[in-house]
């Protein structure tokens, strides 16, 4: 006996809506980067907010390994959608986003609006958001992979996630 | 104002015990792999059990992207330790493990014992563990990074995690 040969289903409105809700509900995510010294993947936790397009953004410290890694190589991946304390965690929907990290220039035109959006979603970050080593990063998403539970997988485009044409 | 210059503290018995508890309590983890086509990191969710050394193991399908990626490049990373539904997720302890994935040969000497251990920790997996496309993987851990909350970070060796000399 075996699993279905192709677990990927055609992307439909329900899949898009589920992916959208996983981004909208995320307070944090697992961030995958490339470790510069080894070339190996490295996964850490970051806080997540949403920019004006509804795409993920975060706030990181220059002292963190993931920040140094993203300055060396902006290719990264986010895993969103956390299981609750009970039930089978592999049945809980989750979304992988393949992204490019874009550092938001502190003196740039978009910084003020993104800082305000981040603080509206993470009010306690006001304690450290203006520290000299903290940076806002927004994630340019180029593709996504939604796993809605056993045998319910979907490939997504950036357009599926933003509704942009 | 800025964060402390070096956020890494000397590893002590409390840090080792916290890392150990995060592995022991994990039902699942975020797995970071290298996507073969792009060379980019990719993060997905996998179930986690513990082998006889107390190190993480998982069960994956050959149809999954992470399995294909690990066959191409076994370098990977696991993020363990899930925040609860309330509180600041960045204050919740989490553990990054830098690993090499080792596929457990179905006909090999260690398969039976690892299969039994996996099922003891994930009883519902009896429904699919013997499907032809499913594989047990154990993770050889070569280093770890423990983040116990803001300003409480520790580098760990494999010895710190297993107690082995």
Contacts between the chains, C-beta under 8 A, distances in Angstrom:
chain1	res1	chain2	res2	distance
A	1	B	130	7.5
A	1	B	131	5.5
A	1	B	132	7.0
A	2	B	131	5.1
A	2	B	132	4.4
A	2	B	133	5.1
A	3	B	61	5.6
A	3	B	63	5.8
A	3	B	128	7.3
A	3	B	131	5.7
A	3	B	133	5.3
A	3	B	134	7.8
A	4	B	63	7.9
A	5	B	63	7.4
A	6	B	63	7.7
A	7	B	61	7.9
A	7	B	63	5.5
A	27	B	89	5.6
A	28	B	83	6.7
A	28	B	89	3.9
A	28	B	90	7.1
A	30	B	30	3.4
A	30	B	32	7.7
A	30	B	43	5.1
A	30	B	79	5.0
A	31	B	43	7.4
A	32	B	30	7.7
A	32	B	32	3.8
A	32	B	41	3.6
A	32	B	42	6.5
A	32	B	43	3.9
A	32	B	77	7.1
A	33	B	41	5.9
A	34	B	34	7.8
A	34	B	40	7.8
A	34	B	41	5.7
A	35	B	98	7.6
A	38	B	75	7.3
A	38	B	98	7.7
A	39	B	75	7.5
A	40	B	34	7.8
A	40	B	75	4.1
A	40	B	76	7.5
A	40	B	77	6.8
A	40	B	98	6.2
A	41	B	32	3.6
A	41	B	33	5.8
A	41	B	34	5.7
A	41	B	41	4.4
A	41	B	42	7.8
A	41	B	43	8.0
A	41	B	75	6.6
A	41	B	76	5.9
A	41	B	77	4.8
A	42	B	32	6.5
A	42	B	41	7.8
A	42	B	77	4.8
A	42	B	96	6.4
A	42	B	98	6.7
A	43	B	30	5.1
A	43	B	31	7.4
A	43	B	32	3.9
A	43	B	43	5.8
A	43	B	77	4.4
A	43	B	78	6.7
A	43	B	79	4.1
A	43	B	96	5.9
A	44	B	79	6.5
A	44	B	94	7.7
A	44	B	96	5.7
A	44	B	145	7.6
A	44	B	147	7.4
A	45	B	79	6.4
A	45	B	89	6.8
A	45	B	90	6.9
A	45	B	94	5.2
A	45	B	147	7.4
A	46	B	90	8.0
A	47	B	89	6.6
A	47	B	90	5.7
A	61	B	3	5.6
A	61	B	7	7.9
A	63	B	3	5.8
A	63	B	4	7.9
A	63	B	5	7.4
A	63	B	6	7.7
A	63	B	7	5.4
A	64	B	7	8.0
A	65	B	145	7.0
A	75	B	38	7.3
A	75	B	39	7.4
A	75	B	40	4.1
A	75	B	41	6.6
A	76	B	40	7.5
A	76	B	41	6.0
A	77	B	32	7.1
A	77	B	40	6.8
A	77	B	41	4.8
A	77	B	42	4.8
A	77	B	43	4.4
A	78	B	43	6.7
A	79	B	30	4.9
A	79	B	43	4.1
A	79	B	44	6.5
A	79	B	45	6.4
A	82	B	82	6.4
A	82	B	83	7.5
A	83	B	28	6.7
A	83	B	82	7.5
A	84	B	85	7.3
A	85	B	84	7.3
A	88	B	124	6.2
A	89	B	27	5.6
A	89	B	28	4.0
A	89	B	45	6.8
A	89	B	47	6.6
A	90	B	28	7.1
A	90	B	45	6.9
A	90	B	47	5.7
A	94	B	44	7.7
A	94	B	45	5.1
A	96	B	42	6.4
A	96	B	43	5.9
A	96	B	44	5.7
A	98	B	35	7.6
A	98	B	38	7.7
A	98	B	40	6.2
A	98	B	42	6.7
A	124	B	88	6.2
A	128	B	3	7.3
A	130	B	1	7.5
A	131	B	1	5.5
A	131	B	2	5.1
A	131	B	3	5.7
A	132	B	1	6.9
A	132	B	2	4.4
A	133	B	2	5.0
A	133	B	3	5.3
A	134	B	3	7.8
A	145	B	44	7.6
A	145	B	65	7.0
A	147	B	44	7.4
A	147	B	45	7.3
